[in-house]
Amino acid sequence: MKKIITVIIILFTFLQSPEMLAQDFLNMNDLSSVKVDNLSEADVVKIKTQLQSKSMTLNQLESIALSKGMSSAEFSKLRARIDKPTLNNSLVNTNSSTAERTRKQEKVSNIKIKDSLNAQIFGSELFDNPTLNFEPDLKLATPMNYILGPGDELQVSVYGVQEYNESIPVSVEGKITIQYVGQIAVSGISIEAATQKIKAAIARVYSTVSSGQSKVSVSLSRIRTIKITVVGGKQPGNYSVSSLATVYNALHLAGGPGKNGSYRNIELIRNNKVYRNVDIYNFLVKGDQSDNVSLKENDVIRIPAYSQRVTINGEVKRPGIFEMKKGETFAQLLNFASGFNEFAYTASVNVTQKTAKEFKVRDILQKDFNSYLPQSGDVFRVTKILNRFENRIKIEGAVFRPNFYSFTEGMRISDLIAQAEGLKEDAYSKRARIVRLKNDLSTEIINADLGAALSGDLNADVLLKREDIVTVYSVLDFREEYKVTIAGEVRNAGEYDYLDNLTLNDLLVQAGGLTGSASKRVEIARMIKSDNIDNSNPNRIELINLELTPENNEQLKNYALMPFDVINIRRVAVYEKPEMVSITGAVVYPGNYVLQNKKETVYNIVSRAGGLKDVANIQGVKIKRPIKAEQIEKIQSIDLNLSNSDSTSVKLSEKLKNQMKYTIIPVDWNKITKDPKHYSNVTLFPGDQIEIAEFNEGIKVTGNVLLNSEIPYREGKSFRYYLNSVGGVDAKGWKKKAYIIYPNGKADVASSFLFFRSYPKVMPDSQIIVPEKPERKKLTAGEWVGFGSIFSSLALLIITAFR
């Protein structure tokens, strides 16, 4: 019994020692009995994991192993095992799954050319759109029936106790090679069968896979490219496509069927036999992709010529050219064209057919749609429905519901009025108008007595016909539109509707009441009406004068108005609101001042403002007066006798509107202080701005001079002195037209007499401006020749005259 127990313990120790060794290799004290050949691949991975966790090199491990009794020969084997690639770089007890990976596909370059030559052929848009394709989605799960072949690449992963992950290509012999497992033939079998085969092979080598402690996953990481041939397409030829590609994918790459190619009978040829007939209309009309089968290596897609095509135009939802199979009817053609649209005439369809010699026309009735078989070359034309109604009638005017109504035989005018929910209160019951369309499409008018028709008189209750238009008049239609006009001192002057019993008080309230400037005087102008002409009365209107109380907008007697009366509310004799002017600059109290009287002058306002300060420039007093809109209009209305092409008038108008906001009035303050009655003591208007400049000794020189600058004023120095001080006039400067603007806004210009030129006097704070010379057009050579001819002719005439 003891011997049996000892054998079991020794056997257990022998079986477990490699795993125990791998789990705690670095902590063992005796390594003399370690046999590296007995270590599994997982044991070696765990030793490598321990080395990585402790950041230990193989040289450090060698010194420790040799010191613990391990022989140099065994450690050399261990070093070789550790350096050699293994299933993975670690062996951990985890159940983590493989990381998500992206399937790859060799890029296929096929040039897609948009072809609009056959744009009317139904289905061509499926292949003419460059942005549309039928490429397989590489992110979808691999179809379990996918057949592997050379060029595919498998992602083999082992996870669990043991981990392994590697992309393995399928060789040209159809095999994959897994380290320590060997070669496995996978070509020609499905991915599902290959997965089972690979799992069985790995389980034979790694015990944890067979025991279930580790799992195996096989997926397709790279898809092979296959060669196929397209015949009869717009771009026929050999194509490289994905092994997951389908028939539609290949047709799209080839641009679809060619000019005369069929869309209904495309052949997929495999192994020299027709594998499938593809009808693209199943996809276009029904969305059925049963014909969109997967392709295989060396497949041929043959697009034969179409057998028959027909054309349908007009009022269908999808007009175009359609391919028809034998036995298909016009009803099926309508289905391809998505049916009639809402304006189609569906009772019959016109078709133009071809015979051996000429064309002929045929009408297909609606009952024959399911039996007529279209012939090749037929052109169907679906026309619009007629723009007329078979049972329409209309009523308009003074009824509660004017509208179109359905007509029935025997309908009378009283029936139509009842349908329109009766007459309105303002309806004119003596007469109604019926506009009737006669057989020759001309119109006639029939009058009806509504009162008698509605009271039961059958003779007056007119029988109606289709397309009759019944008009019920309103008594208001016969009344003239009366107005009254109010003007003057009311808030909302204008024209108002006249109503019966309208009074002056009513109109005043409607017009918003009187303004504060309204007087008690009211003048009413009334139209004179008479059947007889009175030559002794020269008056065109009658004038009525009344008085009212402005405080309460009421007159003493409520006066009744008549149509077309014109009421004028007069203004009180004296009613002026306070109006102001402003003064700025070097005065003691600048600001706004109310005009005290109608003759308020500059001197009065300056005196009210405390007078001038010591720093005031008495030569710099001026008034800025706003330009009113009516003044601009007057200037613009002046005829300058300029041609339409001359831009002077346009520039003048723009300058008046956009630049000239004020007019400047110079003031001679010295003359005013000596004589307040001097003409410079201007009477002010509301809105005037008085400006008093502060004293400034600088002289500004601007315009077309070499240097725009400000020169200190020197008493007695001339106009030329200041021009020379800025370097003189530049090449474009017009010196003889130079002018000066004084501080008070007054201007002066240089003048000349004979050979003498005088320049204006310069005063402090003035501004000298040199304008630009106008451009002059130079004479051409032809013009000089013309002048020469004229002078020669004159000279010849003079010589001839003195002979």
C-alpha positions in Angstrom: 0.0 0.0 0.0 2.8 2.4 0.9 4.5 1.7 -2.5 1.3 2.6 -4.3 1.0 5.9 -2.5 4.6 6.7 -3.1 4.2 6.1 -6.9 1.1 8.3 -7.0 2.9 11.1 -5.2 5.9 10.9 -7.5 3.7 10.7 -10.6 1.6 13.7 -9.4 4.8 15.7 -8.7 6.2 14.8 -12.1 3.0 16.0 -13.8 2.6 19.2 -11.8 6.2 20.2 -11.5 6.4 22.1 -14.8 3.3 24.2 -14.0 4.6 24.8 -10.5 7.9 25.7 -11.9 6.5 28.2 -14.3 4.3 29.8 -11.7 7.2 30.5 -9.3 10.4 30.0 -11.3 12.3 32.9 -9.7 11.5 31.9 -6.1 12.6 28.3 -6.3 15.8 27.4 -4.4 16.8 24.3 -6.3 16.7 24.3 -10.2 19.1 21.4 -10.7 16.2 19.0 -11.6 14.6 21.4 -14.2 14.3 19.9 -17.7 13.5 22.6 -20.2 12.3 20.1 -22.8 9.5 19.2 -20.4 8.2 22.8 -20.3 5.2 23.6 -22.4 4.9 26.8 -24.5 2.5 28.3 -21.9 5.1 27.6 -19.2 7.7 29.6 -21.2 5.3 32.5 -21.7 4.7 32.7 -17.9 8.4 32.8 -17.2 8.7 35.6 -19.7 5.8 37.4 -18.0 7.7 37.1 -14.6 10.8 38.6 -16.2 8.9 41.5 -17.6 7.1 42.2 -14.4 10.4 42.3 -12.5 12.2 44.2 -15.3 14.9 41.5 -15.3 17.2 40.7 -18.3 18.2 37.2 -19.4 21.8 37.8 -18.2 20.5 38.5 -14.7 18.2 35.4 -14.9 21.3 33.3 -15.9 23.3 34.2 -12.9 20.4 33.5 -10.6 19.6 30.1 -12.3 23.2 28.9 -12.3 23.5 29.8 -8.6 20.5 27.7 -7.8 21.9 24.6 -9.5 20.7 24.8 -13.0 23.2 23.6 -15.6 24.6 25.8 -18.3 23.2 23.4 -21.0 19.7 23.6 -19.6 19.8 27.4 -19.3 21.0 27.6 -22.9 17.9 25.7 -23.9 15.7 28.0 -21.8 17.4 31.1 -23.3 16.6 29.7 -26.8 13.0 29.0 -25.8 12.5 32.5 -24.3 14.1 34.3 -27.4 12.0 32.3 -29.8 8.5 33.7 -30.8 5.6 31.9 -29.0 1.9 31.9 -29.1 1.9 35.3 -27.4 4.1 37.3 -25.1 2.2 36.4 -21.9 0.1 33.6 -20.4 -2.5 35.0 -18.0 -5.6 33.5 -16.5 -8.2 35.8 -18.1 -11.3 35.4 -20.2 -10.9 38.6 -22.3 -12.1 38.4 -25.9 -10.1 39.5 -28.9 -10.0 43.1 -29.7 -12.2 44.5 -32.5 -10.4 44.5 -35.8 -11.1 46.1 -39.1 -11.3 43.8 -42.1 -9.1 44.8 -45.0 -9.4 44.6 -48.7 -6.9 45.2 -51.5 -7.9 48.5 -53.1 -9.5 48.0 -56.5 -9.0 50.9 -58.9 -11.8 51.1 -61.5 -12.4 54.4 -63.3 -16.2 55.3 -63.3 -17.2 57.6 -66.1 -20.7 59.2 -66.0 -22.5 58.7 -69.3 -25.6 60.7 -70.1 -25.9 59.5 -73.7 -28.8 57.2 -72.8 -30.3 59.1 -69.9 -33.9 58.4 -71.0 -33.5 54.6 -70.8 -35.1 53.4 -67.7 -32.5 52.0 -65.3 -29.5 53.9 -66.8 -29.5 56.3 -63.8 -28.6 53.3 -61.6 -25.2 53.1 -63.3 -24.7 56.8 -64.4 -24.4 58.1 -60.9 -20.7 58.1 -59.9 -21.6 58.5 -56.2 -23.6 55.3 -56.2 -21.9 51.9 -55.9 -22.6 48.4 -54.8 -19.4 47.6 -53.0 -19.7 45.1 -50.1 -19.6 46.5 -46.6 -16.4 45.1 -45.1 -17.7 45.9 -41.5 -20.4 43.3 -41.8 -20.0 39.8 -40.4 -18.4 37.3 -42.7 -21.0 35.2 -44.4 -20.7 31.6 -43.0 -20.9 30.2 -46.6 -18.0 32.3 -47.8 -15.5 30.0 -49.6 -11.9 30.7 -48.8 -9.1 30.8 -51.4 -5.6 32.0 -52.0 -5.2 35.7 -51.2 -7.6 35.7 -48.2 -6.2 36.3 -44.8 -7.5 34.8 -41.5 -7.3 36.4 -38.1 -6.7 33.4 -35.7 -7.1 34.3 -32.0 -6.7 32.2 -28.9 -8.0 33.7 -25.6 -8.5 32.5 -22.1 -5.7 30.8 -20.2 -3.5 31.0 -23.3 -3.5 33.9 -25.6 -2.5 34.0 -29.3 -3.3 36.5 -32.0 -2.0 36.4 -35.6 -3.1 37.3 -39.1 -2.3 34.3 -41.4 -2.6 34.5 -45.2 -3.9 31.7 -47.3 -1.0 30.6 -49.5 -1.2 29.9 -53.2 -1.4 26.2 -52.3 -4.6 27.0 -50.3 -3.0 26.5 -46.8 -2.4 28.5 -43.7 0.6 27.9 -41.3 0.2 28.2 -37.5 3.3 28.0 -35.4 3.7 24.7 -33.5 0.5 23.5 -35.1 1.6 23.2 -38.8 -0.2 23.7 -42.1 -3.9 23.5 -42.5 -5.6 23.3 -45.9 -8.5 25.7 -46.0 -8.9 26.6 -49.7 -12.2 25.6 -51.3 -14.1 25.3 -48.0 -16.4 27.7 -46.2 -15.3 30.0 -43.4 -17.5 28.0 -41.0 -15.8 24.6 -42.0 -12.3 26.2 -41.8 -13.0 27.5 -38.3 -13.9 24.0 -37.1 -10.8 22.6 -38.8 -8.4 25.2 -37.3 -9.9 24.7 -33.8 -9.4 20.9 -34.0 -5.8 21.4 -35.1 -4.9 23.8 -32.3 -6.6 21.6 -29.7 -4.3 18.8 -30.6 -1.3 20.9 -29.6 -2.6 23.0 -26.7 -4.3 21.2 -23.9 -6.1 24.3 -22.6 -8.1 24.6 -25.8 -9.2 21.0 -25.7 -10.1 21.4 -22.0 -12.1 24.5 -22.7 -9.9 26.8 -20.6 -9.0 28.7 -23.8 -11.2 29.6 -26.8 -10.4 29.9 -30.5 -11.8 32.6 -32.8 -11.3 32.7 -36.6 -12.4 35.6 -38.7 -11.7 37.0 -42.1 -9.2 39.9 -41.8 -8.4 40.5 -45.5 -10.5 39.6 -48.5 -8.9 38.4 -51.7 -9.4 40.1 -55.1 -10.9 38.0 -57.9 -10.9 38.6 -61.7 -14.2 38.8 -63.6 -15.1 39.8 -67.2 -17.9 42.1 -68.3 -19.0 41.8 -72.0 -21.5 44.3 -73.5 -21.2 47.0 -70.9 -20.5 50.7 -71.5 -16.9 49.9 -70.3 -16.4 46.2 -71.1 -13.3 44.5 -69.9 -11.6 42.5 -67.2 -12.2 43.8 -63.6 -10.6 43.2 -60.3 -13.3 43.0 -57.6 -13.7 41.9 -54.1 -14.5 38.2 -53.5 -17.6 39.5 -51.7 -18.7 41.5 -54.8 -22.0 40.8 -56.5 -23.4 41.1 -60.0 -24.7 44.7 -59.5 -21.3 45.8 -58.2 -19.6 44.5 -61.4 -22.3 46.1 -63.6 -21.8 49.4 -61.8 -18.1 49.3 -62.4 -18.7 48.6 -66.1 -21.1 51.5 -66.4 -24.1 49.3 -66.9 -25.4 48.0 -70.2 -24.1 49.6 -73.4 -26.1 51.6 -75.9 -28.0 48.6 -77.1 -27.5 46.4 -74.1 -30.3 44.6 -72.4 -31.5 45.4 -68.8 -33.8 42.4 -68.6 -31.7 39.4 -69.8 -28.2 39.8 -68.4 -26.3 36.4 -68.2 -24.0 35.4 -65.4 -21.7 32.7 -67.0 -19.8 30.4 -64.6 -17.7 27.5 -65.7 -18.9 28.1 -69.3 -22.5 27.7 -68.5 -25.3 30.3 -67.9 -25.5 30.3 -64.1 -28.2 32.9 -63.8 -30.3 35.4 -65.9 -30.4 38.8 -64.2 -33.4 41.2 -64.7 -32.5 44.6 -63.3 -36.2 45.7 -63.5 -36.9 43.4 -60.5 -34.6 45.6 -58.5 -35.8 48.9 -60.0 -39.5 48.3 -59.7 -39.8 46.0 -56.7 -36.5 46.4 -54.9 -35.9 42.6 -55.3 -32.2 41.7 -55.1 -32.6 38.0 -55.6 -30.6 38.3 -58.9 -27.8 40.1 -57.1 -25.7 37.0 -56.5 -22.1 36.8 -55.4 -19.3 36.5 -58.0 -16.6 33.9 -58.2 -13.2 33.8 -59.8 -13.3 34.0 -63.7 -17.1 34.7 -63.8 -18.3 36.3 -67.0 -21.2 38.8 -67.1 -22.6 38.9 -70.6 -25.0 41.7 -71.6 -26.7 40.8 -74.9 -28.5 43.3 -77.1 -32.1 44.2 -76.1 -34.9 42.4 -77.9 -37.5 45.2 -77.9 -37.8 48.7 -76.5 -40.7 51.1 -76.3 -41.1 54.8 -75.4 -43.8 56.3 -73.2 -44.1 60.1 -73.0 -46.5 62.6 -71.5 -48.6 62.4 -68.4 -46.9 59.5 -66.6 -44.9 59.7 -63.4 -41.7 58.4 -65.0 -41.5 58.9 -68.8 -38.7 57.3 -70.7 -37.6 54.3 -72.8 -38.4 50.9 -71.4 -37.4 47.4 -72.4 -40.1 44.9 -72.7 -40.0 41.1 -72.5 -42.1 38.8 -74.7 -45.7 38.5 -73.4 -45.6 41.7 -71.2 -48.6 44.0 -71.6 -49.2 47.8 -71.7 -50.4 47.5 -68.1 -47.0 46.2 -67.0 -45.3 49.1 -69.0 -47.5 51.5 -67.0 -46.2 49.8 -63.8 -42.6 50.4 -65.0 -43.5 54.1 -65.6 -45.0 54.3 -62.1 -48.5 54.8 -63.5 -50.4 57.9 -64.7 -49.9 61.2 -63.0 -52.8 63.2 -61.7 -53.4 65.2 -64.9 -53.4 62.2 -67.3 -56.2 61.3 -69.7 -56.7 57.6 -68.9 -59.7 56.7 -71.1 -57.3 55.9 -74.0 -53.6 56.1 -74.9 -52.3 57.0 -78.4 -49.5 54.9 -79.8 -47.4 55.4 -82.9 -46.3 52.1 -84.4 -43.8 51.2 -87.1 -44.6 49.1 -90.1 -42.2 47.8 -92.7 -42.8 50.9 -94.8 -44.2 53.7 -92.7 -45.8 54.7 -89.4 -49.3 54.2 -88.2 -51.3 55.5 -85.2 -53.5 53.4 -83.0 -55.7 54.2 -79.9 -55.6 51.8 -77.0 -58.7 51.9 -74.9 -58.6 51.5 -71.1 -60.3 48.1 -71.3 -57.4 46.9 -73.6 -54.5 47.9 -71.2 -54.2 44.4 -69.8 -54.3 42.7 -73.3 -52.3 44.9 -75.6 -48.8 43.7 -76.2 -46.3 46.5 -77.0 -44.2 46.1 -80.1 -40.6 47.1 -80.5 -40.4 50.8 -81.4 -43.9 51.7 -80.1 -44.1 55.3 -78.9 -46.9 55.8 -76.4 -48.2 59.3 -75.7 -50.4 60.0 -72.7 -52.2 63.3 -73.0 -53.6 65.7 -70.4 -57.2 65.5 -69.3 -59.5 68.1 -70.8 -59.7 71.4 -69.0 -63.5 71.4 -68.6 -66.0 70.0 -66.2 -68.9 67.7 -66.9 -71.1 68.9 -64.0 -69.9 72.3 -62.7 -72.1 75.3 -62.0 -71.2 78.5 -60.2 -73.0 81.1 -58.1 -71.5 84.4 -57.0 -72.5 87.7 -55.4 -74.9 88.3 -52.5 -75.3 84.8 -51.3 -73.8 83.3 -48.1 -71.7 80.7 -49.8 -70.6 81.8 -53.3 -68.7 78.9 -54.9 -68.7 76.2 -57.5 -71.3 73.4 -57.1 -72.1 70.1 -58.8 -74.8 70.3 -61.4 -77.6 67.8 -61.8 -80.3 67.6 -64.5 -83.4 69.5 -63.6 -81.7 71.9 -61.2 -83.3 75.3 -61.0 -82.1 78.7 -59.8 -83.9 78.3 -56.4 -82.1 74.9 -55.8 -78.7 76.5 -56.4 -79.5 79.4 -54.0 -80.6 76.9 -51.4 -77.2 75.1 -51.8 -75.5 78.4 -51.3 -77.4 78.8 -48.0 -79.7 81.5 -49.2 -79.6 85.2 -50.1 -77.8 87.8 -48.0 -79.8 90.7 -46.6 -78.4 93.1 -49.2 -79.4 90.9 -52.1 -81.3 92.6 -55.0 -84.2 90.3 -55.6 -85.6 91.9 -58.7 -83.0 90.6 -61.0 -80.3 87.9 -61.2 -78.0 87.3 -64.2 -77.2 83.9 -65.7 -74.2 83.7 -68.1 -74.7 80.6 -70.2 -72.3 78.8 -72.5 -74.1 77.9 -75.8 -73.4 74.8 -77.9 -71.1 76.8 -80.2 -69.2 78.0 -77.1 -70.5 81.5 -77.4 -72.2 83.1 -74.3 -75.6 84.6 -73.6 -77.2 86.3 -70.7 -80.5 85.2 -69.1 -82.2 87.4 -66.5 -84.2 85.9 -63.7 -86.6 87.4 -61.1 -85.3 86.1 -57.9 -88.2 87.2 -55.8 -90.7 85.4 -58.0 -88.5 82.3 -58.3 -88.1 82.0 -54.6 -91.8 82.5 -54.0 -92.6 79.3 -56.1 -93.3 80.7 -59.6 -92.0 78.0 -61.9 -91.9 80.3 -64.9 -89.5 82.6 -63.0 -87.5 79.7 -61.5 -85.2 79.2 -64.5 -83.8 75.7 -65.3 -80.0 75.7 -65.1 -77.5 74.1 -67.4 -73.9 72.9 -67.0 -71.3 75.7 -66.7 -73.9 78.3 -65.9 -72.6 81.3 -63.9 -75.3 82.8 -61.7 -74.7 86.3 -60.3 -76.8 87.7 -57.5 -76.5 91.5 -57.2 -76.3 93.5 -54.1 -78.2 96.8 -53.5 -74.9 98.2 -52.4 -73.5 97.7 -55.9 -75.9 100.3 -57.2 -74.9 103.0 -54.7 -72.2 105.5 -55.5 -69.3 105.5 -53.1 -69.8 108.7 -51.1 -66.9 110.5 -49.5 -66.3 113.6 -47.3 -63.1 115.5 -46.9 -61.8 117.2 -43.8 -58.7 119.5 -43.8 -57.0 122.1 -41.6 -56.4 121.9 -37.9 -57.3 118.3 -37.2 -55.0 115.5 -36.2 -55.8 113.1 -39.1 -56.9 115.2 -42.1 -58.0 113.3 -45.2 -60.9 111.6 -47.0 -63.5 109.6 -45.1 -66.4 107.4 -46.1 -69.8 109.1 -46.0 -72.4 107.3 -44.0 -76.1 108.1 -43.5 -76.7 110.6 -40.7 -73.1 111.5 -40.6 -72.6 114.8 -38.6 -69.7 117.2 -38.2 -69.2 116.0 -34.6 -68.9 112.4 -35.8 -66.3 113.4 -38.4 -64.3 115.4 -36.0 -64.0 112.5 -33.6 -63.2 110.1 -36.5 -60.4 112.5 -37.6 -58.8 112.4 -34.2 -60.1 115.7 -32.9 -58.9 119.2 -33.2 -55.3 120.4 -32.8 -54.3 123.1 -30.3 -54.1 125.7 -33.0 -57.7 125.2 -34.2 -60.0 128.2 -34.2 -63.7 128.2 -33.8 -64.3 128.9 -37.4 -65.4 126.1 -39.7 -66.0 126.4 -43.4 -68.0 123.7 -45.3 -68.0 123.6 -49.1 -71.0 121.8 -50.4 -71.8 120.6 -53.9 -74.7 122.3 -55.7 -77.2 119.9 -57.3 -80.0 121.1 -59.6 -81.9 119.9 -62.6 -82.0 123.4 -64.0 -79.1 125.7 -65.0 -79.3 129.0 -63.2 -77.2 131.4 -65.2 -77.8 134.2 -62.6 -76.0 132.2 -59.9 -72.2 132.2 -60.7 -71.4 130.1 -57.6 -69.9 126.6 -58.3 -70.4 125.5 -54.7 -72.2 126.5 -51.6 -70.1 127.8 -48.6 -71.4 127.3 -45.1 -69.7 129.0 -42.1 -70.1 127.5 -38.7 -68.6 128.0 -35.2 -67.6 125.3 -32.8 -66.0 125.0 -29.4 -62.3 123.9 -29.8 -62.0 122.9 -26.2 -64.4 119.9 -26.4 -64.3 119.2 -30.2 -68.1 119.8 -30.4 -70.2 122.4 -32.1 -73.1 124.1 -30.5 -75.5 122.5 -33.1 -74.9 119.0 -34.4 -74.7 119.8 -38.1 -75.5 117.0 -40.6 -73.1 116.5 -43.5 -73.8 115.7 -47.1 -71.9 113.5 -49.6 -68.7 115.1 -51.0 -68.7 117.9 -48.4 -65.3 119.5 -47.8 -64.7 120.7 -44.3 -61.9 123.2 -43.4 -61.0 123.9 -39.8 -59.2 127.2 -39.7 -56.2 128.1 -37.7 -56.2 130.7 -35.0 -54.6 134.0 -36.0 -51.7 133.9 -33.6 -50.4 130.5 -32.7 -46.6 130.0 -32.8 -44.6 127.6 -30.6 -41.3 128.8 -29.1 -38.5 128.2 -31.5 -34.8 128.2 -30.8 -31.3 129.0 -32.1 -28.0 127.8 -30.7 -24.7 129.6 -30.0 -21.4 127.9 -29.4 -17.7 128.8 -29.0 -16.1 131.7 -27.2 -19.2 133.2 -25.4 -19.8 133.3 -21.7 -23.0 131.2 -21.7 -23.2 129.0 -24.8 -26.3 126.9 -25.5 -29.8 127.1 -26.9 -31.8 130.4 -26.9 -35.5 130.9 -27.7 -36.3 133.6 -30.3 -38.0 136.3 -28.3 -39.4 138.2 -31.3 -39.6 138.0 -35.0 -36.6 140.4 -35.5 -34.2 138.7 -33.1 -30.6 139.4 -34.4 -27.1 138.0 -33.9 -26.2 140.9 -31.6 -29.2 140.3 -29.3 -28.4 136.6 -28.9 -24.7 137.2 -28.3 -25.7 139.8 -25.7 -28.1 137.3 -24.0 -25.3 134.8 -24.0 -23.1 137.1 -21.9 -21.0 138.6 -24.7 -17.8 137.4 -26.2 -14.9 136.0 -24.1 -11.4 137.5 -24.1 -10.2 134.6 -26.3 -12.8 135.2 -28.9 -11.8 136.0 -32.5 -14.0 138.9 -33.5 -13.2 138.0 -37.1 -14.5 134.5 -36.6 -18.2 135.1 -36.1 -20.5 133.2 -38.5 -24.0 131.8 -38.8 -24.7 128.2 -40.0 -28.2 128.1 -41.4 -29.7 124.6 -42.2 -30.7 124.0 -45.8 -34.3 123.0 -46.1 -35.5 120.3 -48.4 -37.6 122.7 -50.5 -34.5 124.8 -51.2 -32.7 121.8 -52.6 -35.7 121.0 -54.8 -35.7 124.5 -56.2 -32.0 124.3 -57.0 -32.5 120.9 -58.6 -35.4 122.1 -60.7 -33.2 124.8 -62.4 -32.4 123.8 -66.0 -28.7 124.1 -66.5 -28.9 123.4 -70.2 -26.6 120.4 -69.8 -26.8 117.3 -71.9 -27.9 114.0 -70.5 -24.3 112.7 -70.7 -23.0 115.6 -68.6 -22.3 114.5 -65.1 -22.3 118.1 -63.7 -26.0 118.2 -62.8 -25.7 114.7 -61.2 -22.7 115.7 -59.1 -24.5 119.0 -58.1 -27.6 117.0 -56.9 -25.5 114.6 -54.9 -23.5 117.4 -53.3 -26.7 119.2 -52.3 -28.2 116.1 -50.8 -25.2 114.5 -49.0 -22.7 117.3 -48.3 -24.4 120.7 -48.1 -26.2 120.6 -44.8 -25.8 124.3 -44.0 -25.2 127.7 -45.6 -22.6 129.9 -44.1 -23.4 133.6 -43.3 -20.3 135.7 -42.5 -20.7 138.2 -39.7 -18.6 141.4 -39.4 -18.6 141.8 -35.6 -16.6 145.0 -35.6 -19.3 146.8 -37.8 -22.1 145.4 -35.7 -20.7 146.7 -32.4 -20.3 150.1 -34.0 -23.7 150.1 -35.7 -26.3 147.5 -34.6 -28.2 148.4 -37.7 -25.4 147.2 -40.0 -26.4 144.6 -42.5 -24.2 142.0 -40.8 -26.5 142.0 -37.8 -28.6 139.3 -39.5 -32.1 138.5 -38.4 -32.1 134.9 -37.2 -34.3 132.0 -38.2 -35.3 128.9 -36.1 -32.5 126.4 -36.2 -29.7 128.9 -36.9 -26.3 128.1 -35.2 -24.1 131.0 -34.2 -20.4 130.0 -33.9 -17.8 132.2 -32.2 -14.2 131.0 -33.0 -11.4 131.3 -30.5 -8.4 133.3 -31.6 -5.8 131.3 -33.5 -2.7 132.8 -35.1 -2.1 129.9 -37.5 -2.7 130.1 -41.2 -3.7 126.7 -42.8 -2.4 126.1 -46.3 -4.0 123.1 -48.1 -4.8 121.8 -51.5 -2.3 121.2 -54.3 0.8 122.4 -52.5 4.0 120.6 -51.7 3.3 120.5 -47.9 -0.1 120.8 -46.3 0.7 122.7 -43.1 -0.2 125.5 -40.7 2.1 128.6 -40.8 2.2 131.1 -37.9 0.6 134.4 -38.7 3.0 137.3 -39.4 1.5 140.7 -39.6 2.1 142.3 -43.0 3.1 139.1 -44.8 1.5 138.6 -48.1 -0.5 135.7 -49.6 2.6 134.6 -51.6 4.7 134.4 -48.4 2.4 131.6 -47.0 2.4 129.7 -50.3 6.2 129.8 -50.4 6.4 128.7 -46.7 4.9 125.4 -47.7 7.2 124.8 -50.7 4.9 126.4 -53.3 2.4 124.9 -55.6 2.8 121.3 -56.9 2.6 120.2 -60.6 -1.2 120.1 -60.5 -1.8 123.3 -58.5 -3.7 126.2 -60.0 -2.0 129.1 -58.4 -4.0 131.9 -60.1 -7.2 130.4 -58.7 -5.9 130.1 -55.2 -8.4 131.5 -52.6 -8.6 132.2 -48.9 -11.4 131.4 -46.4 -11.6 133.8 -43.5 -12.6 132.7 -39.9 -16.1 134.1 -40.4 -16.7 131.9 -43.5 -16.2 134.7 -46.0 -13.9 133.8 -49.0 -11.7 135.9 -51.4 -9.8 134.9 -54.5 -6.7 136.3 -56.3 -7.5 138.8 -59.2 -5.6 140.2 -62.1 -5.6 143.5 -64.1 -3.5 143.7 -67.3 -0.1 142.3 -66.2 -0.7 142.9 -62.5 -2.0 140.2 -60.1 -3.3 141.0 -56.6 -3.8 138.5 -53.9 -6.3 138.8 -51.0 -5.2 140.0 -47.5 -4.3 137.3 -45.0 -5.8 137.4 -41.5 -5.2 135.2 -38.5 -7.0 131.8 -38.5 -7.6 131.9 -42.2 -7.3 129.0 -44.6 -5.5 129.2 -48.0 -6.6 126.6 -50.6 -4.9 125.9 -53.9 -7.3 124.0 -56.3 -6.3 121.5 -58.9 -5.9 122.5 -62.6 -8.6 121.2 -64.8 -7.4 118.6 -67.3 -7.0 119.9 -70.8 -7.4 117.7 -73.9 -4.3 117.9 -76.1 -4.7 118.4 -79.8 -4.1 115.4 -82.0 -1.8 115.4 -85.0 -4.9 115.4 -87.3 -6.2 118.5 -85.5 -2.9 120.3 -85.9 -2.9 119.4 -89.6 -6.5 120.8 -89.8 -5.4 124.1 -88.2 -2.5 124.3 -90.6 -4.8 123.8 -93.6 -7.1 126.6 -92.3 -4.2 129.1 -91.9 -2.8 128.2 -95.3 -6.2 128.9 -96.9 -6.5 132.2 -95.1 -3.1 133.2 -96.2 -3.9 132.3 -99.8 -7.1 134.4 -99.6 -5.3 137.4 -98.3 -2.5 137.2 -100.9 -5.2 136.9 -103.7 -7.1 139.8 -102.3 -4.1 142.2 -102.5 -3.0 141.3 -106.0 
